[in-house]
């Protein structure tokens, strides 16, 4: 049921602001791996499809899939979390540091 799904999401991502903590942690982990490996860290999306078009963004999207980071949409469907917001937030933190 939707209630049970929401409870499970709260267990996986207990932030009441709507931010998916697991997705942000995975994006941060991805930045750390790229930095340690000396790989280029840049943010970008395809202007037509909106899909990730840099290695970092593609890796964040893949990490969310591999580690099953989930969230729900307006229809309460449980889906793999959107990669863009966590990737951009962690990228912006990295740029400042």
N, C-alpha and C positions, 0 to 999 in steps of 0.2 A: 504494500500500500504506500501511498505518498507520505504518510506520517512516518512509517518505518524507514523509507528512503531518506527522508529529511533527517531523522535521527542518525542514520549511518553517515550522512554527509557531515553532520555536526561532530561526530566522532572523528572523521577523517580531517576535517577542517573547522576547528571550533571557533573561528573568528566571527563575531556577530556583525561585523561591518560588511560582510559579503565577500571580503577578500579571501581567496583560497590559499591558505597558508602553505599547504603541501605543494601547490603549483609554484608559489614564490620560492620556497626552499629548493625545489628542483631547478628553477631558473638560476638561483644563486649558486648551487652546486655546479651547474653547467659553466657558469662564468669562471668559477675557481678552476675547473678542469682546463678550460681554454687558456686561462692565464698561466697556470703551472706548465702547460704544454707549449707555451709560446705561440699559440694560434691567434689569428686575428679575431678580435671581438668587435662586431659591428651589428647594427640593427637595420633590418630592411624587410619590406614586403613587396610582393608583386603588385604593381599598380592596377592590374585588371582583376586578378583572382583574390588578392589579399593574403595569399599564402606566403609563408616565410621564404625569403630568397637569399639569406646569408647563412653561412655555416652555423653560426651561433643560434640564430632563430630556428633553423631546421633541427638543431640538436635539442633545443628546449622542447619543441613540439614532440620529438621522438621520445624524450625523457618522460614527458607527461603520459604518453601512451604506454611505455615500458613499465612505469611505476604506478600505472592505473590511477592517476590523479583525476578525480571526478568532480563535477559540479552539475547544477541543474539549470535548465533554461526557463523561460517564462511559462512554458507549458508543463513544468515540473518533470520533464524528461531528464534522466541522469545520463550525462555524456562525459567524454573526456574533457577536462578543463580546457578552456581557450588558452592558447599559448601566448597570445599577443600582449596582454596586460602584464603578466608576470615577467615576460622577457624584456619588455620595455622598462618596467620599474627597476629591475635588477641592472639592466644596461645603464640607466640613468645614474644609479648609485655608483656603478663602476666608473663612469666617466668623471664623476665628481672627485673620486678618491685618487 
